[in-house]
Amino acid sequence: MQRTITILRGPLVRDRGFSTSSSSSQKIVVSVLFERLPVVIPKIDPVVYAYQEFAFRWRQQYRRIYPDELLDKSNARSLQRALDRRLYLLLYGNTDGSAGKSVWHFPEKVYQSEETLRKCAESALKSILGDLSHTYFVGNAPMGHMATQSTEDVPGSPSVKQFFFKSQVIATNKFNIKKCEDFVWVTKDELLEYFPEKAEFLNKMIIS
């Protein structure tokens, strides 16, 4: 399977141009890189820090022990982790190109009849969040795209162009994620581990 990787930035997007018409031999998929920006934490007063340290040690004496797997899963679902880092939303479930298998993927949608690719990206994110009142799309143009050619292993399979849009979390620390089997909020380093075959492309596209 051959991939063509392109990072779109600034004037290049306007000069390049692209068609949103799809055909039986080519499929257009629009993915959303949904990002929570780092949370700035003010420096803690020494007196407050001393109290928090004492309270933590006190609780440790009587805390309930939970399996590591449960703690890791709960932590990965929270927007209140890695507060000094950017987090990105990944979903687990079926996608149009996963042949009925559940896989980790970005919020995404196959382009059909939307007015623009940006509208398709908004629809993809809205389908899992319910509304977009706590989101902000960065620009009207995609931040990059990846082209995957059809393979001989699957006769008649269409080539795929995957366009990436960036959207950011605004004024909330919790979402009611729907239409997926599971979800996680991951840092950039963790994100690259989920998609090792796309690591080079994602590393160049995501500047953090």
PyMOL commands that place a pseudoatom at each C-alpha (Angstrom):
pseudoatom trace, name=CA, resn=MET, resi=1, chain=A, elem=C, hetatm=0, pos=[0.000, 0.000, 0.000]
pseudoatom trace, name=CA, resn=GLN, resi=2, chain=A, elem=C, hetatm=0, pos=[1.507, 3.291, -1.103]
pseudoatom trace, name=CA, resn=ARG, resi=3, chain=A, elem=C, hetatm=0, pos=[0.924, 6.551, 0.800]
pseudoatom trace, name=CA, resn=THR, resi=4, chain=A, elem=C, hetatm=0, pos=[1.440, 10.116, -0.308]
pseudoatom trace, name=CA, resn=ILE, resi=5, chain=A, elem=C, hetatm=0, pos=[1.836, 12.519, 2.601]
pseudoatom trace, name=CA, resn=THR, resi=6, chain=A, elem=C, hetatm=0, pos=[1.306, 16.266, 2.355]
pseudoatom trace, name=CA, resn=ILE, resi=7, chain=A, elem=C, hetatm=0, pos=[1.380, 18.887, 5.084]
pseudoatom trace, name=CA, resn=LEU, resi=8, chain=A, elem=C, hetatm=0, pos=[-0.743, 21.902, 4.157]
pseudoatom trace, name=CA, resn=ARG, resi=9, chain=A, elem=C, hetatm=0, pos=[0.199, 25.259, 5.676]
pseudoatom trace, name=CA, resn=GLY, resi=10, chain=A, elem=C, hetatm=0, pos=[-0.758, 28.874, 4.993]
pseudoatom trace, name=CA, resn=PRO, resi=11, chain=A, elem=C, hetatm=0, pos=[-0.840, 30.119, 1.389]
pseudoatom trace, name=CA, resn=LEU, resi=12, chain=A, elem=C, hetatm=0, pos=[-0.049, 26.660, 0.065]
pseudoatom trace, name=CA, resn=VAL, resi=13, chain=A, elem=C, hetatm=0, pos=[-3.593, 25.559, 0.874]
pseudoatom trace, name=CA, resn=ARG, resi=14, chain=A, elem=C, hetatm=0, pos=[-5.156, 28.339, -1.184]
pseudoatom trace, name=CA, resn=ASP, resi=15, chain=A, elem=C, hetatm=0, pos=[-2.770, 27.904, -4.117]
pseudoatom trace, name=CA, resn=ARG, resi=16, chain=A, elem=C, hetatm=0, pos=[-3.029, 24.122, -4.287]
pseudoatom trace, name=CA, resn=GLY, resi=17, chain=A, elem=C, hetatm=0, pos=[-6.801, 23.793, -4.586]
pseudoatom trace, name=CA, resn=PHE, resi=18, chain=A, elem=C, hetatm=0, pos=[-8.658, 20.505, -4.511]
pseudoatom trace, name=CA, resn=SER, resi=19, chain=A, elem=C, hetatm=0, pos=[-11.956, 19.042, -5.583]
pseudoatom trace, name=CA, resn=THR, resi=20, chain=A, elem=C, hetatm=0, pos=[-14.446, 17.679, -3.077]
pseudoatom trace, name=CA, resn=SER, resi=21, chain=A, elem=C, hetatm=0, pos=[-16.187, 15.550, -5.677]
pseudoatom trace, name=CA, resn=SER, resi=22, chain=A, elem=C, hetatm=0, pos=[-15.810, 11.834, -5.039]
pseudoatom trace, name=CA, resn=SER, resi=23, chain=A, elem=C, hetatm=0, pos=[-15.978, 8.891, -7.393]
pseudoatom trace, name=CA, resn=SER, resi=24, chain=A, elem=C, hetatm=0, pos=[-16.164, 5.123, -7.129]
pseudoatom trace, name=CA, resn=SER, resi=25, chain=A, elem=C, hetatm=0, pos=[-12.374, 4.934, -7.530]
pseudoatom trace, name=CA, resn=GLN, resi=26, chain=A, elem=C, hetatm=0, pos=[-11.578, 7.533, -4.865]
pseudoatom trace, name=CA, resn=LYS, resi=27, chain=A, elem=C, hetatm=0, pos=[-12.908, 8.055, -1.352]
pseudoatom trace, name=CA, resn=ILE, resi=28, chain=A, elem=C, hetatm=0, pos=[-12.501, 11.270, 0.642]
pseudoatom trace, name=CA, resn=VAL, resi=29, chain=A, elem=C, hetatm=0, pos=[-12.363, 10.942, 4.425]
pseudoatom trace, name=CA, resn=VAL, resi=30, chain=A, elem=C, hetatm=0, pos=[-12.353, 13.984, 6.699]
pseudoatom trace, name=CA, resn=SER, resi=31, chain=A, elem=C, hetatm=0, pos=[-10.768, 13.528, 10.149]
pseudoatom trace, name=CA, resn=VAL, resi=32, chain=A, elem=C, hetatm=0, pos=[-10.735, 15.929, 13.106]
pseudoatom trace, name=CA, resn=LEU, resi=33, chain=A, elem=C, hetatm=0, pos=[-7.729, 16.405, 15.358]
pseudoatom trace, name=CA, resn=PHE, resi=34, chain=A, elem=C, hetatm=0, pos=[-9.681, 17.440, 18.468]
pseudoatom trace, name=CA, resn=GLU, resi=35, chain=A, elem=C, hetatm=0, pos=[-7.251, 19.105, 20.840]
pseudoatom trace, name=CA, resn=ARG, resi=36, chain=A, elem=C, hetatm=0, pos=[-7.276, 20.246, 24.459]
pseudoatom trace, name=CA, resn=LEU, resi=37, chain=A, elem=C, hetatm=0, pos=[-4.670, 22.947, 24.986]
pseudoatom trace, name=CA, resn=PRO, resi=38, chain=A, elem=C, hetatm=0, pos=[-2.358, 22.858, 28.047]
pseudoatom trace, name=CA, resn=VAL, resi=39, chain=A, elem=C, hetatm=0, pos=[-3.878, 24.196, 31.245]
pseudoatom trace, name=CA, resn=VAL, resi=40, chain=A, elem=C, hetatm=0, pos=[-1.718, 26.836, 32.926]
pseudoatom trace, name=CA, resn=ILE, resi=41, chain=A, elem=C, hetatm=0, pos=[-1.348, 25.987, 36.620]
pseudoatom trace, name=CA, resn=PRO, resi=42, chain=A, elem=C, hetatm=0, pos=[-0.371, 28.904, 38.916]
pseudoatom trace, name=CA, resn=LYS, resi=43, chain=A, elem=C, hetatm=0, pos=[2.472, 28.379, 41.363]
pseudoatom trace, name=CA, resn=ILE, resi=44, chain=A, elem=C, hetatm=0, pos=[1.189, 26.962, 44.652]
pseudoatom trace, name=CA, resn=ASP, resi=45, chain=A, elem=C, hetatm=0, pos=[1.806, 28.933, 47.848]
pseudoatom trace, name=CA, resn=PRO, resi=46, chain=A, elem=C, hetatm=0, pos=[4.271, 27.038, 50.122]
pseudoatom trace, name=CA, resn=VAL, resi=47, chain=A, elem=C, hetatm=0, pos=[1.719, 26.874, 52.943]
pseudoatom trace, name=CA, resn=VAL, resi=48, chain=A, elem=C, hetatm=0, pos=[-0.939, 25.419, 50.632]
pseudoatom trace, name=CA, resn=TYR, resi=49, chain=A, elem=C, hetatm=0, pos=[1.589, 22.954, 49.206]
pseudoatom trace, name=CA, resn=ALA, resi=50, chain=A, elem=C, hetatm=0, pos=[2.553, 21.784, 52.724]
pseudoatom trace, name=CA, resn=TYR, resi=51, chain=A, elem=C, hetatm=0, pos=[-1.123, 21.194, 53.599]
pseudoatom trace, name=CA, resn=GLN, resi=52, chain=A, elem=C, hetatm=0, pos=[-1.776, 19.288, 50.353]
pseudoatom trace, name=CA, resn=GLU, resi=53, chain=A, elem=C, hetatm=0, pos=[1.285, 17.118, 50.972]
pseudoatom trace, name=CA, resn=PHE, resi=54, chain=A, elem=C, hetatm=0, pos=[0.084, 16.328, 54.529]
pseudoatom trace, name=CA, resn=ALA, resi=55, chain=A, elem=C, hetatm=0, pos=[-3.457, 15.569, 53.306]
pseudoatom trace, name=CA, resn=PHE, resi=56, chain=A, elem=C, hetatm=0, pos=[-2.109, 13.280, 50.578]
pseudoatom trace, name=CA, resn=ARG, resi=57, chain=A, elem=C, hetatm=0, pos=[0.027, 11.291, 53.028]
pseudoatom trace, name=CA, resn=TRP, resi=58, chain=A, elem=C, hetatm=0, pos=[-2.920, 10.995, 55.424]
pseudoatom trace, name=CA, resn=ARG, resi=59, chain=A, elem=C, hetatm=0, pos=[-5.216, 9.666, 52.687]
pseudoatom trace, name=CA, resn=GLN, resi=60, chain=A, elem=C, hetatm=0, pos=[-2.562, 7.179, 51.559]
pseudoatom trace, name=CA, resn=GLN, resi=61, chain=A, elem=C, hetatm=0, pos=[-2.820, 5.416, 54.915]
pseudoatom trace, name=CA, resn=TYR, resi=62, chain=A, elem=C, hetatm=0, pos=[-6.513, 4.602, 54.376]
pseudoatom trace, name=CA, resn=ARG, resi=63, chain=A, elem=C, hetatm=0, pos=[-6.936, 4.605, 50.612]
pseudoatom trace, name=CA, resn=ARG, resi=64, chain=A, elem=C, hetatm=0, pos=[-8.786, 1.840, 48.807]
pseudoatom trace, name=CA, resn=ILE, resi=65, chain=A, elem=C, hetatm=0, pos=[-6.665, -0.211, 46.421]
pseudoatom trace, name=CA, resn=TYR, resi=66, chain=A, elem=C, hetatm=0, pos=[-7.905, -0.422, 42.806]
pseudoatom trace, name=CA, resn=PRO, resi=67, chain=A, elem=C, hetatm=0, pos=[-6.470, -2.539, 39.963]
pseudoatom trace, name=CA, resn=ASP, resi=68, chain=A, elem=C, hetatm=0, pos=[-3.928, -0.661, 37.839]
pseudoatom trace, name=CA, resn=GLU, resi=69, chain=A, elem=C, hetatm=0, pos=[-5.942, -1.430, 34.709]
pseudoatom trace, name=CA, resn=LEU, resi=70, chain=A, elem=C, hetatm=0, pos=[-8.994, 0.344, 36.115]
pseudoatom trace, name=CA, resn=LEU, resi=71, chain=A, elem=C, hetatm=0, pos=[-7.008, 3.391, 37.177]
pseudoatom trace, name=CA, resn=ASP, resi=72, chain=A, elem=C, hetatm=0, pos=[-5.240, 3.660, 33.820]
pseudoatom trace, name=CA, resn=LYS, resi=73, chain=A, elem=C, hetatm=0, pos=[-8.512, 3.412, 31.882]
pseudoatom trace, name=CA, resn=SER, resi=74, chain=A, elem=C, hetatm=0, pos=[-10.243, 5.998, 34.050]
pseudoatom trace, name=CA, resn=ASN, resi=75, chain=A, elem=C, hetatm=0, pos=[-7.295, 8.363, 33.782]
pseudoatom trace, name=CA, resn=ALA, resi=76, chain=A, elem=C, hetatm=0, pos=[-7.079, 8.058, 29.996]
pseudoatom trace, name=CA, resn=ARG, resi=77, chain=A, elem=C, hetatm=0, pos=[-10.745, 9.051, 29.645]
pseudoatom trace, name=CA, resn=SER, resi=78, chain=A, elem=C, hetatm=0, pos=[-10.284, 12.259, 31.611]
pseudoatom trace, name=CA, resn=LEU, resi=79, chain=A, elem=C, hetatm=0, pos=[-9.565, 15.725, 30.257]
pseudoatom trace, name=CA, resn=GLN, resi=80, chain=A, elem=C, hetatm=0, pos=[-7.982, 16.497, 33.629]
pseudoatom trace, name=CA, resn=ARG, resi=81, chain=A, elem=C, hetatm=0, pos=[-4.784, 14.551, 32.932]
pseudoatom trace, name=CA, resn=ALA, resi=82, chain=A, elem=C, hetatm=0, pos=[-1.409, 15.798, 31.680]
pseudoatom trace, name=CA, resn=LEU, resi=83, chain=A, elem=C, hetatm=0, pos=[-2.497, 19.376, 32.343]
pseudoatom trace, name=CA, resn=ASP, resi=84, chain=A, elem=C, hetatm=0, pos=[0.808, 20.761, 31.068]
pseudoatom trace, name=CA, resn=ARG, resi=85, chain=A, elem=C, hetatm=0, pos=[0.466, 18.942, 27.727]
pseudoatom trace, name=CA, resn=ARG, resi=86, chain=A, elem=C, hetatm=0, pos=[-1.862, 19.016, 24.738]
pseudoatom trace, name=CA, resn=LEU, resi=87, chain=A, elem=C, hetatm=0, pos=[-4.360, 16.147, 24.606]
pseudoatom trace, name=CA, resn=TYR, resi=88, chain=A, elem=C, hetatm=0, pos=[-6.031, 14.600, 21.553]
pseudoatom trace, name=CA, resn=LEU, resi=89, chain=A, elem=C, hetatm=0, pos=[-9.264, 12.605, 21.306]
pseudoatom trace, name=CA, resn=LEU, resi=90, chain=A, elem=C, hetatm=0, pos=[-9.211, 9.067, 19.894]
pseudoatom trace, name=CA, resn=LEU, resi=91, chain=A, elem=C, hetatm=0, pos=[-12.245, 6.829, 19.417]
pseudoatom trace, name=CA, resn=TYR, resi=92, chain=A, elem=C, hetatm=0, pos=[-12.509, 3.031, 19.351]
pseudoatom trace, name=CA, resn=GLY, resi=93, chain=A, elem=C, hetatm=0, pos=[-15.062, 1.415, 17.083]
pseudoatom trace, name=CA, resn=ASN, resi=94, chain=A, elem=C, hetatm=0, pos=[-16.012, 0.773, 13.462]
pseudoatom trace, name=CA, resn=THR, resi=95, chain=A, elem=C, hetatm=0, pos=[-15.130, 3.182, 10.703]
pseudoatom trace, name=CA, resn=ASP, resi=96, chain=A, elem=C, hetatm=0, pos=[-16.070, 3.166, 7.032]
pseudoatom trace, name=CA, resn=GLY, resi=97, chain=A, elem=C, hetatm=0, pos=[-12.692, 1.733, 6.120]
pseudoatom trace, name=CA, resn=SER, resi=98, chain=A, elem=C, hetatm=0, pos=[-12.212, -0.795, 8.933]
pseudoatom trace, name=CA, resn=ALA, resi=99, chain=A, elem=C, hetatm=0, pos=[-14.141, -3.629, 7.241]
pseudoatom trace, name=CA, resn=GLY, resi=100, chain=A, elem=C, hetatm=0, pos=[-16.417, -4.130, 10.235]
pseudoatom trace, name=CA, resn=LYS, resi=101, chain=A, elem=C, hetatm=0, pos=[-13.569, -4.319, 12.741]
pseudoatom trace, name=CA, resn=SER, resi=102, chain=A, elem=C, hetatm=0, pos=[-13.193, -2.021, 15.728]
pseudoatom trace, name=CA, resn=VAL, resi=103, chain=A, elem=C, hetatm=0, pos=[-10.084, 0.148, 15.514]
pseudoatom trace, name=CA, resn=TRP, resi=104, chain=A, elem=C, hetatm=0, pos=[-8.708, 3.315, 17.107]
pseudoatom trace, name=CA, resn=HIS, resi=105, chain=A, elem=C, hetatm=0, pos=[-9.344, 6.373, 14.955]
pseudoatom trace, name=CA, resn=PHE, resi=106, chain=A, elem=C, hetatm=0, pos=[-9.954, 10.119, 14.984]
pseudoatom trace, name=CA, resn=PRO, resi=107, chain=A, elem=C, hetatm=0, pos=[-13.472, 11.544, 14.769]
pseudoatom trace, name=CA, resn=GLU, resi=108, chain=A, elem=C, hetatm=0, pos=[-14.076, 11.208, 11.038]
pseudoatom trace, name=CA, resn=LYS, resi=109, chain=A, elem=C, hetatm=0, pos=[-16.634, 11.045, 8.271]
pseudoatom trace, name=CA, resn=VAL, resi=110, chain=A, elem=C, hetatm=0, pos=[-16.658, 10.088, 4.609]
pseudoatom trace, name=CA, resn=TYR, resi=111, chain=A, elem=C, hetatm=0, pos=[-17.329, 13.159, 2.478]
pseudoatom trace, name=CA, resn=GLN, resi=112, chain=A, elem=C, hetatm=0, pos=[-20.678, 12.866, 0.701]
pseudoatom trace, name=CA, resn=SER, resi=113, chain=A, elem=C, hetatm=0, pos=[-22.748, 15.936, -0.098]
pseudoatom trace, name=CA, resn=GLU, resi=114, chain=A, elem=C, hetatm=0, pos=[-21.540, 18.578, 2.348]
pseudoatom trace, name=CA, resn=GLU, resi=115, chain=A, elem=C, hetatm=0, pos=[-20.918, 22.057, 0.986]
pseudoatom trace, name=CA, resn=THR, resi=116, chain=A, elem=C, hetatm=0, pos=[-17.244, 22.015, 2.010]
pseudoatom trace, name=CA, resn=LEU, resi=117, chain=A, elem=C, hetatm=0, pos=[-14.730, 19.732, 3.683]
pseudoatom trace, name=CA, resn=ARG, resi=118, chain=A, elem=C, hetatm=0, pos=[-14.917, 22.004, 6.751]
pseudoatom trace, name=CA, resn=LYS, resi=119, chain=A, elem=C, hetatm=0, pos=[-18.680, 21.325, 6.981]
pseudoatom trace, name=CA, resn=CYS, resi=120, chain=A, elem=C, hetatm=0, pos=[-17.953, 17.601, 6.764]
pseudoatom trace, name=CA, resn=ALA, resi=121, chain=A, elem=C, hetatm=0, pos=[-15.426, 17.927, 9.622]
pseudoatom trace, name=CA, resn=GLU, resi=122, chain=A, elem=C, hetatm=0, pos=[-17.982, 19.765, 11.760]
pseudoatom trace, name=CA, resn=SER, resi=123, chain=A, elem=C, hetatm=0, pos=[-20.531, 17.031, 11.078]
pseudoatom trace, name=CA, resn=ALA, resi=124, chain=A, elem=C, hetatm=0, pos=[-18.019, 14.338, 12.077]
pseudoatom trace, name=CA, resn=LEU, resi=125, chain=A, elem=C, hetatm=0, pos=[-17.298, 15.984, 15.424]
pseudoatom trace, name=CA, resn=LYS, resi=126, chain=A, elem=C, hetatm=0, pos=[-20.926, 16.896, 16.115]
pseudoatom trace, name=CA, resn=SER, resi=127, chain=A, elem=C, hetatm=0, pos=[-22.009, 13.275, 15.640]
pseudoatom trace, name=CA, resn=ILE, resi=128, chain=A, elem=C, hetatm=0, pos=[-20.012, 12.178, 18.700]
pseudoatom trace, name=CA, resn=LEU, resi=129, chain=A, elem=C, hetatm=0, pos=[-20.313, 15.300, 20.898]
pseudoatom trace, name=CA, resn=GLY, resi=130, chain=A, elem=C, hetatm=0, pos=[-23.955, 16.177, 20.235]
pseudoatom trace, name=CA, resn=ASP, resi=131, chain=A, elem=C, hetatm=0, pos=[-23.181, 19.862, 19.632]
pseudoatom trace, name=CA, resn=LEU, resi=132, chain=A, elem=C, hetatm=0, pos=[-20.221, 22.114, 18.919]
pseudoatom trace, name=CA, resn=SER, resi=133, chain=A, elem=C, hetatm=0, pos=[-20.839, 24.788, 21.566]
pseudoatom trace, name=CA, resn=HIS, resi=134, chain=A, elem=C, hetatm=0, pos=[-17.560, 23.959, 23.357]
pseudoatom trace, name=CA, resn=THR, resi=135, chain=A, elem=C, hetatm=0, pos=[-15.380, 23.613, 20.262]
pseudoatom trace, name=CA, resn=TYR, resi=136, chain=A, elem=C, hetatm=0, pos=[-13.416, 25.953, 18.011]
pseudoatom trace, name=CA, resn=PHE, resi=137, chain=A, elem=C, hetatm=0, pos=[-12.277, 24.982, 14.509]
pseudoatom trace, name=CA, resn=VAL, resi=138, chain=A, elem=C, hetatm=0, pos=[-8.891, 26.459, 13.620]
pseudoatom trace, name=CA, resn=GLY, resi=139, chain=A, elem=C, hetatm=0, pos=[-9.280, 27.796, 10.081]
pseudoatom trace, name=CA, resn=ASN, resi=140, chain=A, elem=C, hetatm=0, pos=[-11.418, 26.732, 7.148]
pseudoatom trace, name=CA, resn=ALA, resi=141, chain=A, elem=C, hetatm=0, pos=[-8.724, 24.742, 5.370]
pseudoatom trace, name=CA, resn=PRO, resi=142, chain=A, elem=C, hetatm=0, pos=[-7.304, 21.329, 6.312]
pseudoatom trace, name=CA, resn=MET, resi=143, chain=A, elem=C, hetatm=0, pos=[-3.975, 21.257, 8.154]
pseudoatom trace, name=CA, resn=GLY, resi=144, chain=A, elem=C, hetatm=0, pos=[-2.753, 18.336, 6.064]
pseudoatom trace, name=CA, resn=HIS, resi=145, chain=A, elem=C, hetatm=0, pos=[-3.771, 15.297, 4.060]
pseudoatom trace, name=CA, resn=MET, resi=146, chain=A, elem=C, hetatm=0, pos=[-2.657, 11.746, 3.408]
pseudoatom trace, name=CA, resn=ALA, resi=147, chain=A, elem=C, hetatm=0, pos=[-3.370, 9.850, 0.191]
pseudoatom trace, name=CA, resn=THR, resi=148, chain=A, elem=C, hetatm=0, pos=[-3.525, 6.047, 0.198]
pseudoatom trace, name=CA, resn=GLN, resi=149, chain=A, elem=C, hetatm=0, pos=[-3.549, 4.243, -3.128]
pseudoatom trace, name=CA, resn=SER, resi=150, chain=A, elem=C, hetatm=0, pos=[-5.710, 1.183, -3.807]
pseudoatom trace, name=CA, resn=THR, resi=151, chain=A, elem=C, hetatm=0, pos=[-3.963, -2.167, -3.481]
pseudoatom trace, name=CA, resn=GLU, resi=152, chain=A, elem=C, hetatm=0, pos=[-3.945, -5.325, -5.595]
pseudoatom trace, name=CA, resn=ASP, resi=153, chain=A, elem=C, hetatm=0, pos=[-4.870, -7.368, -2.505]
pseudoatom trace, name=CA, resn=VAL, resi=154, chain=A, elem=C, hetatm=0, pos=[-8.391, -5.953, -2.572]
pseudoatom trace, name=CA, resn=PRO, resi=155, chain=A, elem=C, hetatm=0, pos=[-9.594, -5.720, -6.192]
pseudoatom trace, name=CA, resn=GLY, resi=156, chain=A, elem=C, hetatm=0, pos=[-11.770, -2.702, -6.850]
pseudoatom trace, name=CA, resn=SER, resi=157, chain=A, elem=C, hetatm=0, pos=[-10.893, -1.006, -3.558]
pseudoatom trace, name=CA, resn=PRO, resi=158, chain=A, elem=C, hetatm=0, pos=[-10.890, 2.789, -3.914]
pseudoatom trace, name=CA, resn=SER, resi=159, chain=A, elem=C, hetatm=0, pos=[-7.938, 5.023, -3.200]
pseudoatom trace, name=CA, resn=VAL, resi=160, chain=A, elem=C, hetatm=0, pos=[-8.441, 7.206, -0.125]
pseudoatom trace, name=CA, resn=LYS, resi=161, chain=A, elem=C, hetatm=0, pos=[-7.635, 10.843, 0.555]
pseudoatom trace, name=CA, resn=GLN, resi=162, chain=A, elem=C, hetatm=0, pos=[-7.761, 11.664, 4.269]
pseudoatom trace, name=CA, resn=PHE, resi=163, chain=A, elem=C, hetatm=0, pos=[-7.977, 15.369, 5.152]
pseudoatom trace, name=CA, resn=PHE, resi=164, chain=A, elem=C, hetatm=0, pos=[-7.237, 16.560, 8.702]
pseudoatom trace, name=CA, resn=PHE, resi=165, chain=A, elem=C, hetatm=0, pos=[-8.883, 19.571, 10.374]
pseudoatom trace, name=CA, resn=LYS, resi=166, chain=A, elem=C, hetatm=0, pos=[-7.986, 20.927, 13.806]
pseudoatom trace, name=CA, resn=SER, resi=167, chain=A, elem=C, hetatm=0, pos=[-10.578, 21.780, 16.439]
pseudoatom trace, name=CA, resn=GLN, resi=168, chain=A, elem=C, hetatm=0, pos=[-9.967, 22.774, 20.055]
pseudoatom trace, name=CA, resn=VAL, resi=169, chain=A, elem=C, hetatm=0, pos=[-11.792, 22.314, 23.363]
pseudoatom trace, name=CA, resn=ILE, resi=170, chain=A, elem=C, hetatm=0, pos=[-13.306, 25.551, 24.676]
pseudoatom trace, name=CA, resn=ALA, resi=171, chain=A, elem=C, hetatm=0, pos=[-14.535, 26.267, 28.241]
pseudoatom trace, name=CA, resn=THR, resi=172, chain=A, elem=C, hetatm=0, pos=[-15.283, 22.718, 29.441]
pseudoatom trace, name=CA, resn=ASN, resi=173, chain=A, elem=C, hetatm=0, pos=[-13.502, 19.793, 31.074]
pseudoatom trace, name=CA, resn=LYS, resi=174, chain=A, elem=C, hetatm=0, pos=[-15.940, 17.020, 30.162]
pseudoatom trace, name=CA, resn=PHE, resi=175, chain=A, elem=C, hetatm=0, pos=[-17.783, 15.752, 27.084]
pseudoatom trace, name=CA, resn=ASN, resi=176, chain=A, elem=C, hetatm=0, pos=[-20.488, 13.131, 26.673]
pseudoatom trace, name=CA, resn=ILE, resi=177, chain=A, elem=C, hetatm=0, pos=[-18.779, 11.066, 23.979]
pseudoatom trace, name=CA, resn=LYS, resi=178, chain=A, elem=C, hetatm=0, pos=[-21.253, 9.025, 21.907]
pseudoatom trace, name=CA, resn=LYS, resi=179, chain=A, elem=C, hetatm=0, pos=[-21.349, 6.541, 19.019]
pseudoatom trace, name=CA, resn=CYS, resi=180, chain=A, elem=C, hetatm=0, pos=[-18.156, 4.659, 19.906]
pseudoatom trace, name=CA, resn=GLU, resi=181, chain=A, elem=C, hetatm=0, pos=[-17.175, 1.640, 22.006]
pseudoatom trace, name=CA, resn=ASP, resi=182, chain=A, elem=C, hetatm=0, pos=[-14.486, 3.512, 23.901]
pseudoatom trace, name=CA, resn=PHE, resi=183, chain=A, elem=C, hetatm=0, pos=[-12.438, 6.702, 23.833]
pseudoatom trace, name=CA, resn=VAL, resi=184, chain=A, elem=C, hetatm=0, pos=[-9.218, 8.133, 25.263]
pseudoatom trace, name=CA, resn=TRP, resi=185, chain=A, elem=C, hetatm=0, pos=[-7.513, 11.516, 25.573]
pseudoatom trace, name=CA, resn=VAL, resi=186, chain=A, elem=C, hetatm=0, pos=[-3.836, 11.073, 24.726]
pseudoatom trace, name=CA, resn=THR, resi=187, chain=A, elem=C, hetatm=0, pos=[-0.691, 13.188, 24.554]
pseudoatom trace, name=CA, resn=LYS, resi=188, chain=A, elem=C, hetatm=0, pos=[1.219, 13.536, 21.292]
pseudoatom trace, name=CA, resn=ASP, resi=189, chain=A, elem=C, hetatm=0, pos=[3.734, 10.866, 22.309]
pseudoatom trace, name=CA, resn=GLU, resi=190, chain=A, elem=C, hetatm=0, pos=[0.927, 8.458, 23.178]
pseudoatom trace, name=CA, resn=LEU, resi=191, chain=A, elem=C, hetatm=0, pos=[-0.874, 9.307, 19.945]
pseudoatom trace, name=CA, resn=LEU, resi=192, chain=A, elem=C, hetatm=0, pos=[2.130, 8.265, 17.875]
pseudoatom trace, name=CA, resn=GLU, resi=193, chain=A, elem=C, hetatm=0, pos=[2.142, 4.881, 19.650]
pseudoatom trace, name=CA, resn=TYR, resi=194, chain=A, elem=C, hetatm=0, pos=[-1.462, 4.263, 18.542]
pseudoatom trace, name=CA, resn=PHE, resi=195, chain=A, elem=C, hetatm=0, pos=[-0.573, 4.866, 14.869]
pseudoatom trace, name=CA, resn=PRO, resi=196, chain=A, elem=C, hetatm=0, pos=[3.032, 3.735, 14.328]
pseudoatom trace, name=CA, resn=GLU, resi=197, chain=A, elem=C, hetatm=0, pos=[2.473, 3.461, 10.557]
pseudoatom trace, name=CA, resn=LYS, resi=198, chain=A, elem=C, hetatm=0, pos=[1.463, 7.154, 10.450]
pseudoatom trace, name=CA, resn=ALA, resi=199, chain=A, elem=C, hetatm=0, pos=[3.902, 8.375, 13.107]
pseudoatom trace, name=CA, resn=GLU, resi=200, chain=A, elem=C, hetatm=0, pos=[6.156, 10.303, 10.705]
pseudoatom trace, name=CA, resn=PHE, resi=201, chain=A, elem=C, hetatm=0, pos=[3.214, 12.125, 9.131]
pseudoatom trace, name=CA, resn=LEU, resi=202, chain=A, elem=C, hetatm=0, pos=[1.500, 12.945, 12.451]
pseudoatom trace, name=CA, resn=ASN, resi=203, chain=A, elem=C, hetatm=0, pos=[4.760, 14.076, 14.040]
pseudoatom trace, name=CA, resn=LYS, resi=204, chain=A, elem=C, hetatm=0, pos=[5.280, 16.606, 11.242]
pseudoatom trace, name=CA, resn=MET, resi=205, chain=A, elem=C, hetatm=0, pos=[1.677, 17.754, 11.189]
pseudoatom trace, name=CA, resn=ILE, resi=206, chain=A, elem=C, hetatm=0, pos=[1.279, 18.236, 14.955]
pseudoatom trace, name=CA, resn=ILE, resi=207, chain=A, elem=C, hetatm=0, pos=[3.525, 20.975, 16.326]
pseudoatom trace, name=CA, resn=SER, resi=208, chain=A, elem=C, hetatm=0, pos=[3.601, 20.927, 20.116]
for i in range(1, 208): cmd.bond("trace and resi %d" % i, "trace and resi %d" % (i + 1))
show_as sticks, trace
zoom trace
